[in-house]
Amino acid sequence: MNHDPIVCTCEKITQSEIEASIKAGHRDFRQLRQQLNIAAECGNCYRPIRELIRAQSPLESKPMIAKDRHFPMPWKYFSLAKLEQEYSPSSCVDDITVFIQEYIDDSKQAKQALPHKADLQFNHQLGLDYFPGQPGAPLVIYIHGGYWQELSKNESCFMASSVVAKGYHLAVIDYTLAPHATIETMIKECSQAIHWIKDQTWLMDSESVVLTGSSAGAHLAACVLQAAAKSQYNLTPDTFTKAVLFSGIYDLRPLLETYINQPLGLDLKRATQLSPGLANNTQLPPCKLVWGANETAEFKRQSQQFAHFLEADGVSCEVFEIAERNHFDVVYSLASLLDA
């Protein structure tokens, strides 16, 4: 049975077939299409093959996409306008500024009402906010969203009151935003923050750590889980007890041609390497994948597909669609999901 990742779902063209053709010197798209017997009207593989040809080098010996990842790609057939609508969470709400202001107000209120330590530096430029819970309780670490280019920890403590009320400790971490940092750097910074927290005995009186994030933060959290599974950045497979991921993007390839990618500067190779849904996910802790009922079809599909792959890799996974919630307020369900 052929377990090569399929690049063109229409013609069932695999990554190894493309690799062999490129190694044989077929670097012109039309020539390569003829070599692989791809129909002229098939546009499903144009972008990935184009990026591979541009690289002017063979693929790595280890496939970029994990074996057995026969993933659906409905976004391939979207117009650019439709694609950007599906990946714009604000398309499902009347006014995004209402929710951002709610983040700001609730974060300010939490800091006024709760004991906390603000701006604890884990490197020379970045910090985190810490809200203590009950002695011996698990620590929840939250990574904020904002499409890797907006928001910060300062307006992302909005769920602190409900989380601390459950007895949990909470840490909300910062990372450098695009275009000033790459996604690879963001993953490293989030991992550094978590390692720093684990080293602070006065913060950690429990071995139980729950990693959570929303939107781009859910993507970064999933990448940190993978890094821990590989014992990277001073993390280990047993660093986290479980994870709760809200409305994440686990396959970055749909973003390549959209406005979202302008400050990110991703190409096909990096987008693939940075997509948790396209990698092996063994040794991950139990995960809960959550989204709001009022989200785009693509955001829902991203979480559903990632959950499917996690289960296929042997990871315990639960999914939750929260009624009457959207991309921006579904994360307010965090406290109730910690004990679910």
SEMI-310947 format. One record per residue (C-alpha): residue number from 1; z negated, x, y negated; residue in one letter. Coordinates in Angstrom, 2 decimals. Each point is the difference from the previous one (the first is absolute). Layout:
N
+-----+---------+---------+---------+------+
! pos !      pz !      px !      py ! code !
+-----+---------+---------+---------+------+
! NUM !       Z !       X !       Y !    A !
...
+-----+---------+---------+---------+------+
***
This chain:
340
+-----+---------+---------+---------+------+
! pos !      pz !      px !      py ! code !
+-----+---------+---------+---------+------+
!   1 !    0.00 !    0.00 !    0.00 !    M !
!   2 !    0.92 !    1.30 !   -3.46 !    N !
!   3 !   -3.10 !    0.19 !   -2.21 !    H !
!   4 !    1.69 !    1.64 !   -2.99 !    D !
!   5 !   -0.80 !   -1.73 !   -3.29 !    P !
!   6 !    2.82 !   -2.35 !   -0.94 !    I !
!   7 !    1.41 !    0.70 !   -3.48 !    V !
!   8 !    2.80 !   -2.59 !    0.02 !    C !
!   9 !   -1.27 !   -3.23 !    1.54 !    T !
!  10 !    3.45 !   -1.61 !   -0.01 !    C !
!  11 !    1.70 !    2.64 !    2.14 !    E !
!  12 !   -3.17 !    1.36 !    1.67 !    K !
!  13 !    0.70 !    3.50 !   -1.29 !    I !
!  14 !   -2.96 !    2.27 !    0.72 !    T !
!  15 !   -1.45 !    2.88 !   -1.96 !    Q !
!  16 !    0.95 !    2.53 !    2.70 !    S !
!  17 !    3.64 !   -1.12 !   -0.11 !    E !
!  18 !    0.10 !    0.53 !   -3.76 !    I !
!  19 !   -1.77 !    3.34 !    0.38 !    E !
!  20 !    2.56 !    1.16 !    2.58 !    A !
!  21 !    2.93 !   -1.05 !   -2.20 !    S !
!  22 !   -1.41 !    1.80 !   -3.03 !    I !
!  23 !   -0.63 !    3.13 !    2.06 !    K !
!  24 !    3.63 !   -0.21 !    1.16 !    A !
!  25 !    1.08 !    0.25 !   -3.63 !    G !
!  26 !    0.80 !   -3.63 !   -0.80 !    H !
!  27 !   -1.48 !   -0.15 !   -3.51 !    R !
!  28 !    2.45 !   -2.42 !   -1.59 !    D !
!  29 !   -1.22 !   -3.61 !    0.26 !    F !
!  30 !    3.39 !   -1.44 !    0.94 !    R !
!  31 !    0.58 !    2.70 !    2.59 !    Q !
!  32 !   -3.49 !   -0.48 !    1.37 !    L !
!  33 !    0.51 !   -3.77 !    0.16 !    R !
!  34 !    3.17 !    0.47 !    2.03 !    Q !
!  35 !   -1.71 !    2.49 !    2.28 !    Q !
!  36 !   -2.78 !   -2.50 !    0.73 !    L !
!  37 !    2.33 !   -3.02 !    0.22 !    N !
!  38 !   -1.78 !   -1.87 !   -2.78 !    I !
!  39 !    1.93 !   -3.01 !   -1.24 !    A !
!  40 !    1.36 !    0.34 !   -3.53 !    A !
!  41 !   -1.75 !   -3.18 !   -1.12 !    E !
!  42 !   -3.41 !    1.16 !    1.24 !    C !
!  43 !   -2.10 !    1.04 !   -2.99 !    G !
!  44 !   -3.32 !    0.13 !    1.83 !    N !
!  45 !   -0.01 !    3.75 !    0.55 !    C !
!  46 !    1.71 !    1.18 !   -3.18 !    Y !
!  47 !   -3.11 !    1.02 !   -1.92 !    R !
!  48 !   -1.84 !    1.86 !    2.79 !    P !
!  49 !    3.13 !    1.85 !    1.15 !    I !
!  50 !    0.90 !    0.86 !   -3.59 !    R !
!  51 !   -3.43 !    1.55 !   -0.55 !    E !
!  52 !    0.25 !    1.99 !    3.23 !    L !
!  53 !    3.41 !    1.34 !   -0.98 !    I !
!  54 !   -1.28 !    0.94 !   -3.45 !    R !
!  55 !   -2.75 !    2.04 !    1.61 !    A !
!  56 !    2.73 !    2.31 !    1.41 !    Q !
!  57 !   -2.30 !    1.05 !    2.80 !    S !
!  58 !   -0.84 !   -1.22 !    3.49 !    P !
!  59 !   -2.87 !   -2.40 !    0.46 !    L !
!  60 !   -3.31 !    1.41 !    1.13 !    E !
!  61 !   -0.31 !    0.27 !    3.76 !    S !
!  62 !   -2.79 !   -2.56 !   -0.11 !    K !
!  63 !    1.42 !   -3.41 !   -1.03 !    P !
!  64 !   -1.15 !   -1.14 !   -3.43 !    M !
!  65 !   -0.34 !   -3.51 !    1.39 !    I !
!  66 !   -2.31 !   -0.50 !    2.96 !    A !
!  67 !    1.52 !   -0.91 !    3.32 !    K !
!  68 !    0.20 !   -3.69 !    0.91 !    D !
!  69 !    0.08 !   -1.00 !   -3.67 !    R !
!  70 !    2.73 !   -2.65 !    0.18 !    H !
!  71 !   -0.98 !   -1.49 !   -3.34 !    F !
!  72 !    1.74 !   -2.88 !   -1.78 !    P !
!  73 !    1.60 !    0.85 !   -3.34 !    M !
!  74 !    0.87 !   -3.31 !   -1.70 !    P !
!  75 !   -0.20 !    1.71 !   -3.38 !    W !
!  76 !    3.21 !    1.87 !    0.83 !    K !
!  77 !    1.93 !   -3.20 !   -0.70 !    Y !
!  78 !   -1.72 !   -0.85 !   -3.30 !    F !
!  79 !    1.66 !    0.38 !   -3.35 !    S !
!  80 !   -1.84 !    2.40 !   -2.30 !    L !
!  81 !   -1.32 !   -2.95 !   -2.01 !    A !
!  82 !   -1.34 !   -1.67 !    3.16 !    K !
!  83 !   -1.47 !    3.27 !    1.26 !    L !
!  84 !   -1.85 !    0.64 !   -3.25 !    E !
!  85 !   -1.26 !   -3.58 !   -0.05 !    Q !
!  86 !   -1.38 !    0.31 !    3.55 !    E !
!  87 !   -1.78 !    3.23 !   -0.87 !    Y !
!  88 !   -1.32 !   -1.25 !   -3.35 !    S !
!  89 !   -3.35 !   -1.70 !    0.75 !    P !
!  90 !    0.00 !   -1.51 !   -3.48 !    S !
!  91 !    2.94 !   -2.21 !    1.03 !    S !
!  92 !   -2.51 !   -2.26 !    1.78 !    C !
!  93 !   -2.34 !   -0.52 !   -2.96 !    V !
!  94 !    0.43 !   -1.47 !   -3.46 !    D !
!  95 !   -1.64 !    2.83 !   -1.91 !    D !
!  96 !   -1.09 !    3.30 !    1.52 !    I !
!  97 !   -2.05 !    0.90 !   -3.08 !    T !
!  98 !   -2.49 !   -2.74 !    0.89 !    V !
!  99 !   -0.90 !    1.81 !    3.22 !    F !
! 100 !   -0.11 !    3.44 !   -1.60 !    I !
! 101 !   -2.37 !   -1.32 !   -2.64 !    Q !
! 102 !   -2.12 !   -1.50 !    2.77 !    E !
! 103 !   -0.17 !    3.43 !    1.64 !    Y !
! 104 !   -1.15 !    1.51 !   -3.28 !    I !
! 105 !   -2.59 !   -2.68 !   -0.74 !    D !
! 106 !   -1.46 !   -0.12 !    3.51 !    D !
! 107 !   -0.16 !    3.80 !    0.21 !    S !
! 108 !   -1.82 !    0.17 !   -3.32 !    K !
! 109 !   -2.42 !   -2.72 !    1.09 !    Q !
! 110 !   -0.71 !    1.78 !    3.30 !    A !
! 111 !   -0.80 !    3.25 !   -1.80 !    K !
! 112 !   -2.32 !   -1.82 !   -2.38 !    Q !
! 113 !   -1.81 !   -1.89 !    2.76 !    A !
! 114 !   -0.20 !    2.50 !    2.86 !    L !
! 115 !   -1.59 !    3.42 !    0.38 !    P !
! 116 !    2.80 !    2.52 !    0.36 !    H !
! 117 !    1.16 !    3.55 !   -0.56 !    K !
! 118 !    3.18 !    0.23 !   -2.10 !    A !
! 119 !    2.56 !    2.79 !   -0.15 !    D !
! 120 !   -1.34 !    2.14 !    2.83 !    L !
! 121 !    2.51 !    2.85 !    0.06 !    Q !
! 122 !    1.43 !    1.02 !    3.37 !    F !
! 123 !    2.38 !    2.50 !   -1.59 !    N !
! 124 !    0.48 !    1.35 !   -3.51 !    H !
! 125 !    2.04 !   -2.95 !   -1.26 !    Q !
! 126 !   -0.81 !   -3.05 !    2.11 !    L !
! 127 !   -3.07 !   -2.07 !    0.66 !    G !
! 128 !   -1.40 !   -3.03 !    1.75 !    L !
! 129 !   -2.48 !   -2.79 !   -0.69 !    D !
! 130 !   -2.80 !   -0.61 !    2.51 !    Y !
! 131 !   -2.05 !   -3.18 !    0.48 !    F !
! 132 !   -2.95 !    0.35 !    2.39 !    P !
! 133 !   -0.77 !   -2.70 !    2.55 !    G !
! 134 !   -2.79 !   -0.36 !    2.55 !    Q !
! 135 !   -1.37 !    3.12 !    1.75 !    P !
! 136 !    1.92 !    0.75 !    3.17 !    G !
! 137 !    2.80 !   -2.43 !   -0.82 !    A !
! 138 !    3.68 !    0.96 !    0.42 !    P !
! 139 !    1.92 !    1.54 !   -2.87 !    L !
! 140 !    3.16 !   -1.76 !   -1.22 !    V !
! 141 !    2.59 !    2.26 !   -1.68 !    I !
! 142 !    2.61 !   -1.80 !   -2.11 !    Y !
! 143 !    3.38 !    1.38 !   -1.13 !    I !
! 144 !    1.53 !   -1.99 !   -2.86 !    H !
! 145 !    3.58 !   -1.25 !   -0.25 !    G !
! 146 !    2.51 !    0.02 !   -2.85 !    G !
! 147 !    3.19 !    1.18 !    1.72 !    Y !
! 148 !   -1.26 !    3.61 !   -0.09 !    W !
! 149 !    0.58 !    0.03 !   -3.78 !    Q !
! 150 !   -2.50 !   -2.36 !   -1.65 !    E !
! 151 !   -3.71 !   -0.95 !   -0.07 !    L !
! 152 !   -2.99 !    2.21 !    0.79 !    S !
! 153 !   -3.50 !   -0.19 !    1.42 !    K !
! 154 !   -1.27 !   -1.23 !   -3.37 !    N !
! 155 !    1.44 !   -3.50 !    0.45 !    E !
! 156 !   -0.28 !    0.01 !    3.80 !    S !
! 157 !   -3.72 !   -0.62 !    0.52 !    C !
! 158 !    0.54 !   -3.75 !   -0.32 !    F !
! 159 !   -1.15 !   -0.73 !    3.57 !    M !
! 160 !   -3.15 !    2.14 !   -0.26 !    A !
! 161 !   -2.43 !   -2.88 !   -0.51 !    S !
! 162 !    1.08 !   -1.87 !    3.14 !    S !
! 163 !    0.18 !    3.17 !    2.14 !    V !
! 164 !   -3.43 !    1.28 !   -1.08 !    V !
! 165 !   -1.45 !   -3.50 !    0.48 !    A !
! 166 !    0.92 !    0.38 !    3.69 !    K !
! 167 !   -2.06 !    3.20 !    0.08 !    G !
! 168 !    2.92 !    2.44 !    0.10 !    Y !
! 169 !    0.32 !    3.14 !   -2.09 !    H !
! 170 !    3.25 !    0.19 !   -1.97 !    L !
! 171 !    2.03 !    2.93 !   -1.32 !    A !
! 172 !    3.12 !   -0.57 !   -2.13 !    V !
! 173 !    2.14 !    3.12 !   -0.27 !    I !
! 174 !    2.64 !    1.21 !   -2.45 !    D !
! 175 !    3.22 !    1.88 !    0.61 !    Y !
! 176 !    2.71 !    1.45 !   -2.24 !    T !
! 177 !    2.77 !   -2.49 !   -0.75 !    L !
! 178 !    3.78 !    0.41 !    0.04 !    A !
! 179 !    1.96 !    1.56 !   -1.59 !    P !
! 180 !   -2.73 !    2.62 !   -0.42 !    H !
! 181 !   -0.56 !    0.26 !    3.76 !    A !
! 182 !    1.95 !   -0.60 !    3.18 !    T !
! 183 !   -1.17 !   -2.41 !    2.67 !    I !
! 184 !   -0.75 !    3.03 !    2.19 !    E !
! 185 !   -2.40 !    1.24 !   -2.69 !    T !
! 186 !   -1.63 !   -3.43 !   -0.26 !    M !
! 187 !   -0.68 !   -0.03 !    3.75 !    I !
! 188 !   -1.55 !    3.45 !   -0.25 !    K !
! 189 !   -2.18 !   -1.01 !   -2.98 !    E !
! 190 !   -1.26 !   -3.15 !    1.73 !    C !
! 191 !   -0.81 !    2.06 !    3.08 !    S !
! 192 !   -1.82 !    2.57 !   -2.14 !    Q !
! 193 !   -2.09 !   -2.76 !   -1.57 !    A !
! 194 !   -1.01 !   -1.32 !    3.40 !    I !
! 195 !   -0.86 !    3.47 !    1.29 !    H !
! 196 !   -2.11 !    0.60 !   -3.12 !    W !
! 197 !   -1.85 !   -3.28 !    0.55 !    I !
! 198 !   -0.69 !    0.88 !    3.64 !    K !
! 199 !   -1.50 !    3.32 !   -1.15 !    D !
! 200 !   -2.47 !   -1.67 !   -2.39 !    Q !
! 201 !   -3.04 !   -0.79 !    2.13 !    T !
! 202 !   -1.59 !   -1.94 !   -2.85 !    W !
! 203 !    3.00 !   -2.37 !    0.06 !    L !
! 204 !    0.42 !   -0.22 !    3.75 !    M !
! 205 !   -2.95 !   -1.34 !    1.97 !    D !
! 206 !    2.27 !   -1.61 !    2.60 !    S !
! 207 !    2.81 !    1.28 !    2.20 !    E !
! 208 !    1.87 !   -3.30 !   -0.42 !    S !
! 209 !    2.88 !    0.20 !   -2.50 !    V !
! 210 !    2.43 !   -2.83 !   -0.73 !    V !
! 211 !    3.24 !    1.00 !   -1.75 !    L !
! 212 !    1.74 !   -2.66 !   -2.03 !    T !
! 213 !    2.77 !   -0.26 !   -2.57 !    G !
! 214 !    2.34 !   -2.48 !   -1.63 !    S !
! 215 !    3.79 !    0.17 !   -0.41 !    S !
! 216 !    0.87 !    3.66 !   -0.68 !    A !
! 217 !   -3.65 !    0.70 !    0.76 !    G !
! 218 !    0.44 !   -1.53 !    3.45 !    A !
! 219 !    2.97 !    2.30 !    0.56 !    H !
! 220 !   -2.03 !    3.03 !   -1.07 !    L !
! 221 !   -2.91 !   -1.13 !    2.18 !    A !
! 222 !    2.32 !   -0.27 !    3.02 !    A !
! 223 !    1.30 !    3.51 !   -0.73 !    C !
! 224 !   -3.57 !    1.31 !   -0.24 !    V !
! 225 !   -0.78 !   -1.61 !    3.37 !    L !
! 226 !    2.97 !    1.84 !    1.47 !    Q !
! 227 !   -1.13 !    3.26 !   -1.60 !    A !
! 228 !   -3.47 !   -0.46 !    1.51 !    A !
! 229 !    1.53 !   -0.70 !    3.42 !    A !
! 230 !    1.73 !    3.41 !   -0.29 !    K !
! 231 !   -3.19 !    1.70 !   -1.29 !    S !
! 232 !    1.63 !    0.81 !   -3.34 !    Q !
! 233 !   -1.73 !    0.53 !   -3.38 !    Y !
! 234 !   -3.36 !    0.62 !    1.71 !    N !
! 235 !   -0.01 !   -3.52 !    1.44 !    L !
! 236 !   -0.28 !   -0.82 !    3.70 !    T !
! 237 !    1.02 !   -2.93 !    2.23 !    P !
! 238 !   -3.59 !   -1.28 !   -0.09 !    D !
! 239 !   -0.33 !    0.09 !   -3.81 !    T !
! 240 !    0.60 !   -3.74 !   -0.31 !    F !
! 241 !   -1.60 !   -2.88 !    1.89 !    T !
! 242 !    2.68 !   -2.50 !   -1.00 !    K !
! 243 !    2.51 !   -0.84 !   -2.73 !    A !
! 244 !    0.86 !   -3.10 !   -2.03 !    V !
! 245 !    3.46 !    0.18 !   -1.56 !    L !
! 246 !    1.18 !   -2.57 !   -2.56 !    F !
! 247 !    3.69 !   -0.75 !   -0.64 !    S !
! 248 !    1.23 !    3.52 !    0.63 !    G !
! 249 !    3.46 !    1.52 !    0.18 !    I !
! 250 !    0.30 !    1.88 !    3.27 !    Y !
! 251 !    3.77 !    0.66 !   -0.09 !    D !
! 252 !    1.03 !    1.56 !   -3.31 !    L !
! 253 !    3.74 !    0.06 !    0.61 !    R !
! 254 !    0.66 !   -3.40 !   -1.66 !    P !
! 255 !   -1.26 !    1.48 !   -3.29 !    L !
! 256 !    2.57 !    2.79 !   -0.23 !    L !
! 257 !    2.57 !   -1.80 !   -2.16 !    E !
! 258 !   -2.50 !   -2.02 !   -2.05 !    T !
! 259 !   -1.60 !    0.63 !   -3.38 !    Y !
! 260 !   -3.26 !    0.68 !    1.85 !    I !
! 261 !    1.37 !    3.30 !    1.29 !    N !
! 262 !    0.94 !    1.38 !   -3.42 !    Q !
! 263 !   -3.37 !    1.69 !   -0.65 !    P !
! 264 !   -0.51 !    0.75 !    3.72 !    L !
! 265 !    3.27 !    1.86 !    0.57 !    G !
! 266 !    0.13 !   -0.71 !    3.73 !    L !
! 267 !    3.03 !    0.80 !    2.14 !    D !
! 268 !    0.63 !   -1.37 !    3.47 !    L !
! 269 !   -1.65 !    2.87 !    1.83 !    K !
! 270 !   -3.23 !   -0.12 !   -2.00 !    R !
! 271 !   -0.10 !   -3.80 !    0.01 !    A !
! 272 !    0.24 !    0.08 !    3.78 !    T !
! 273 !   -2.62 !    2.71 !    0.40 !    Q !
! 274 !   -2.37 !   -1.87 !   -2.34 !    L !
! 275 !    0.37 !   -3.35 !    1.78 !    S !
! 276 !   -3.01 !   -0.67 !    2.27 !    P !
! 277 !    1.90 !   -2.76 !    1.76 !    G !
! 278 !    2.66 !    2.44 !    1.20 !    L !
! 279 !   -2.42 !    2.50 !    1.53 !    A !
! 280 !   -2.15 !    0.15 !    3.11 !    N !
! 281 !   -3.42 !   -1.46 !   -0.77 !    N !
! 282 !   -2.13 !    0.95 !    2.97 !    T !
! 283 !   -3.67 !    0.92 !   -0.57 !    Q !
! 284 !   -0.33 !   -2.35 !   -2.96 !    L !
! 285 !   -3.18 !   -2.08 !   -0.30 !    P !
! 286 !    0.09 !   -3.81 !    0.27 !    P !
! 287 !    2.01 !   -1.47 !   -2.88 !    C !
! 288 !    0.12 !   -3.32 !   -1.80 !    K !
! 289 !    3.26 !   -0.76 !   -1.80 !    L !
! 290 !   -0.31 !   -2.64 !   -2.69 !    V !
! 291 !    2.36 !   -1.74 !   -2.40 !    W !
! 292 !    0.01 !   -3.07 !   -2.21 !    G !
! 293 !    1.84 !   -3.20 !    0.86 !    A !
! 294 !    1.68 !    0.17 !   -3.42 !    N !
! 295 !    1.87 !    3.29 !    0.47 !    E !
! 296 !    3.65 !    0.87 !    0.48 !    T !
! 297 !    1.55 !   -0.12 !    3.45 !    A !
! 298 !    0.49 !    3.77 !    0.00 !    E !
! 299 !   -3.64 !    0.78 !   -0.78 !    F !
! 300 !   -1.07 !   -2.30 !    2.82 !    K !
! 301 !    2.55 !    1.54 !    2.37 !    R !
! 302 !   -1.16 !    3.52 !   -0.82 !    Q !
! 303 !   -3.56 !   -0.78 !    1.11 !    S !
! 304 !    1.10 !   -2.02 !    3.02 !    Q !
! 305 !    2.35 !    2.75 !    1.18 !    Q !
! 306 !   -2.61 !    2.71 !   -0.51 !    F !
! 307 !   -2.52 !   -2.04 !    1.98 !    A !
! 308 !    2.53 !   -0.30 !    2.82 !    H !
! 309 !    0.52 !    3.77 !    0.08 !    F !
! 310 !   -3.74 !    0.70 !   -0.13 !    L !
! 311 !   -0.58 !   -2.22 !    3.00 !    E !
! 312 !    2.91 !    1.68 !    1.82 !    A !
! 313 !   -1.72 !    3.35 !   -0.62 !    D !
! 314 !   -3.24 !   -1.29 !    1.49 !    G !
! 315 !   -1.85 !   -0.55 !   -3.29 !    V !
! 316 !   -2.28 !   -3.02 !   -0.20 !    S !
! 317 !    1.48 !   -2.15 !   -2.77 !    C !
! 318 !   -0.70 !   -3.40 !   -1.55 !    E !
! 319 !    2.13 !   -1.80 !   -2.57 !    V !
! 320 !   -1.13 !   -2.46 !   -2.67 !    F !
! 321 !    2.05 !   -2.14 !   -2.36 !    E !
! 322 !   -2.37 !   -1.26 !   -2.69 !    I !
! 323 !    0.81 !   -3.49 !   -1.26 !    A !
! 324 !    0.56 !   -0.53 !   -3.72 !    E !
! 325 !   -0.14 !    3.73 !   -0.69 !    R !
! 326 !    2.72 !    2.23 !   -1.44 !    N !
! 327 !    0.69 !    3.72 !   -0.09 !    H !
! 328 !   -2.46 !    0.58 !   -2.83 !    F !
! 329 !   -3.01 !   -2.09 !    0.97 !    D !
! 330 !    0.05 !    0.26 !    3.81 !    V !
! 331 !   -2.10 !    3.17 !   -0.21 !    V !
! 332 !   -2.89 !   -2.14 !   -1.27 !    Y !
! 333 !   -0.32 !   -1.03 !    3.67 !    S !
! 334 !   -1.17 !    3.50 !    0.95 !    L !
! 335 !   -3.71 !   -0.78 !    0.31 !    A !
! 336 !    0.56 !   -2.95 !    2.33 !    S !
! 337 !    2.33 !    2.07 !    2.20 !    L !
! 338 !   -2.43 !    2.88 !    0.43 !    L !
! 339 !   -2.11 !   -2.10 !    2.35 !    D !
! 340 !    2.83 !   -2.09 !    1.48 !    A !
+-----+---------+---------+---------+------+
***
